[in-house]
């Protein structure tokens, strides 16, 4: 069994509540599962996420990938003293999705003291890969609160 990598306690419900009134909610993104070393979420392929040609917009896939990687990155650090910020993201769009849901799963490639790299694989309901993304996060110290 894989040992859990999470340092900041969280629940799937909590992550979804934090996503309310954000781009996540606007596109219908939901976190669905947290495993010991992965985070999974899904997004509908509908009028909010399709391009004019009727297929899933690549930018929507990237938003799903960045959402999952950013959440995961924040959960593997001590969020009381650190935070993560995105530095770079790329995506390879492999096949179109035209309806239903796409599901993404992110896993760490590297979790370092000052940087993290996450790979997110997004598949359609048929299980076929739609997109593969890799995101680099910088780990930064939270500012120390001023004492006046």
Secondary structure, DSSP 8 states (H G I E B T S, - for coil): -------S---HHHHHHHTTTSHHHHHT-EEEEE-SSEEEEEEE-STTTB-TTSSB-HHHHHHHHHHHHHHHHHHTS-TTTEEEEEEEEEEEE-S---SSEEEEEEEEEEE-SSEEEEEEEEE-TTS-EEEEEEEEEEEEE-------
